[in-house]
């Protein structure tokens, strides 16, 4: 690389660093009418590596979250903040969920996203809450608030799956019949007993595995039970965004 190119790249990196510092400058915010995570039109092009992130799909996921109504549902039902200076409840929830989606293993990893210009542009945010603010947000939850957040997620999830089911039925040319095979060594049980036993256990082993090792939902990043419970719900949301919302036709 020539010295001229080095100077040019140095100026570009310096400008970007200054832009991040400007976006994160402390100021006295007024009450905001709309969430900080606004989203934007994203166009993917094959071009020079002038700006890149290792989680390019986060922009598409955020567009999906906006279109399915999750942002509005959270802001309408979950009331933890008296004023929004500058963040809304949905900003805090998505901040934690997205941190896990892009590979974060603890709240402190939010700081990496906060200083990543590509990430900020992908979710259409001028800035995102820092790790300390994210932890403080989880401490605002009561058991009733956690129930409301779970209700918001379940409402939207049911809506998405319902729409996916309708589209699947429209495309179906023949009946979709599925068979389940149960393998067991319990020879003293009837077939009905085996099916009842399996259905009683449901899918808990997979759920625990996915929450524990898949999205690190059981890391317990804060000190009290309700706060960690709230964090676990937001971590589970990240798994739903990845495994459920992207495949609404699977049922």
N, C-alpha and C positions, 0 to 999 in steps of 0.2 A: 504494500500500500504506500502510495506516495505521500510526502509531507503535506501536500495540498489537500489530499483526501482525508488525512488524519485531522487536519485543522477543521475541515468542513464537518466531519462526523463529530468532533469534539464540540463544535458550536451547536449542532443539532441536539446532542445529548444534554448540553447545558441548558438550552431553551426548554427542553421537555422537563428537566428537573425543576426549573424555575416555574413552569406552568403548574406542576404538581404542588409546589410550595404555595403558589397563589390560591389554588383551589382548596388547600387545607388551612389557609390562614384563619386564625380565630377572629370572629366578629360577632356582634350582637344581632342575633337573628330575630326577625319578626315571625309571628305565627304563620306557618305555611299552609296554603289551601290544598296543595297536592303533595303526594309522596315524593321523596328525593329520588327513588328509583323510577324514573319516568320511562325508560326504554327509548329506543330509536330504531329507525330503519337501518338494517345492516346489510351491506352488499359485500359478498365474498368475491375477490378477484385474485388471479394469479399475477403477482407483482413482486418487486424487489422486497427484501426483508427489512422494510423501514420501520415496521412495528409489528410485533408478534406476541402472542400469549400461548401458553400450553393448554389452555382451556377454552378454545375458540367457540365451543358449543354452548357456553354459558349465555351468550346473547340470544341464541335460539330458544333456550330453556326459559329465559326471562320473558321473551315474547309470548311463549306458550302460557306462562303463568298469568300474564296480563289478559290474554284472550279468554282463558277459562274462568276469569272472574275471581281468582284467589285474592288478589290485592284488594279489591273492593270489599270482598267478604270479610277479610281480616280487619280492615279499617272500620267497617260498619259494626262489627260485633265485639271486637276486642278494644276496650277503653282503659288503657293504662297510663296515658299521657294527657295532662291537662292542656298543654299547648304543644305545638309541633315546631320546635326550634333547633334544627330544621327537619328532624326526622319524624315520620309517622310510624305507627306500630308495624305496618307491613315492611317498612324499611329494615327495622331491627330483626324481624323474624327471617326475612329473606337473606339478610346479611349473614346470619349464623348458618342457615341452610345452604347457601351458596358457598360459604367457606368450606364446608364439608364436601360439597360436590366437586370442587376444584382441587381436592386433595388435602385440605387442612385437617390436622389431627387434634388441634386444641384452639382455644379462643385467641391465643397469641398469634396464630397464623393469619388472622384477619389483617394484621399490620402489613403483611406482604401484599395482600390485595389492595389495601388502602393506598399504597405507594406504587401501584402498578397502573400506569396510564392506560394500557390496553384493556385491563380489566374494568376500570372505571368507564371507559368509553363503551365497552361491550354491554354494560347494564344501564348505560345512559345516565350515570350519576356524576354530579360534580364532586361529591365526596361520599364516603360511607362511614358509619360509626367505628371508632377505634376499639381495640380489644377491651379496654376498661369500661367504656360505655356499654359495650355488648354484655359484659358481665353484670353491670348495674341493671340493665334491662331485665335480665332473668330474675333478679331479686324482687321485682315488682309483682311477680305472679303470686296469686293465691290459688288454692285448689279449684275454686270456681272459675278463675281466669283461664287456668289450664284446660278445664272442661270446655270453655268457650272456644279456645284455639283448636282443640281437637274437633269440636263441632264444625268449625269453619272448614277445616281440611276435609273432613268426611263429607260435608255437603257438596263441596266442589268435586271431590273424587267421585261421588255417586253420580253427579251430573255428567262428568266426562265419560264414565263407563256406560251410562245410559245412552248417550249420543253414539258412542262407539258400537254399542249393541244394535242400535237401530240401523246404522250403516252396514253392519255385518249381515243382518237379516235381509236387507235389500239386495245384497250381492249373492246371497245363498241360492244355489240352484237345486241342491238336495239337502235333506235333513242332516244336520251335524250331530252325529252320534259318537260319543266317547266312551271307551271302556277303561275301567280301572282294575288293575291286577294287584292283589294283596299277597305278599310272600311272607309266610310265617312258619315257625317251628312248633307252634302250639297245636298239637294234634288232637288235644282233648276239647277244643272249642269248635262250635259250629260256625258256618260261614257268616251267619247273622251276628254272632258274638265278635268275630274278628272285625267285621265292618264297623260295628258299634265301638269297639275299642280304638280303632284307628281314627274314626271321626271324633271320638272324645279327646284324643291327644291332639287332633288337628295338625297344625303345621308349626307347633311351638319351637321345635328344635331349629328349624330353618330361620324362624323369626329372631330367635335369640342369637344365632350365629351371624345373621345379617346386621343386626343392631350392634352387636358387640365388636365384631371384627370388620364388618363391611363399612360402617359409617362412624365407628368409635363413639356410639351414643352413650356408652356406659363409663366414660372417662371421668365423670363427675367433676367438672371444671370449677364449680363454685361450692360454697360451704354448707348450704342448708338444703333440706330435702326438696322443698317446692321448687327452688331455683334449678336444681339438677333435673327434676322432673320436667320442667319447662324446656330445658336444654335437650332432653331426650326426645320430646315431642318434635322439636324443630329439626333434630337430627333425623328422626324418622321421616319427616317431610322431605328431606333431601333424597332419601331412598325412594319414596313414592314418586318424586319428580323424575327420577332416573328410570325406575323399573315399572311404574304404573302409568303415569300420565303420557309417556312416550309410546305406550302400546295400549291405547284405549279399546282396541278391538279384541283383546285377549280376555276371555271370560270362561 
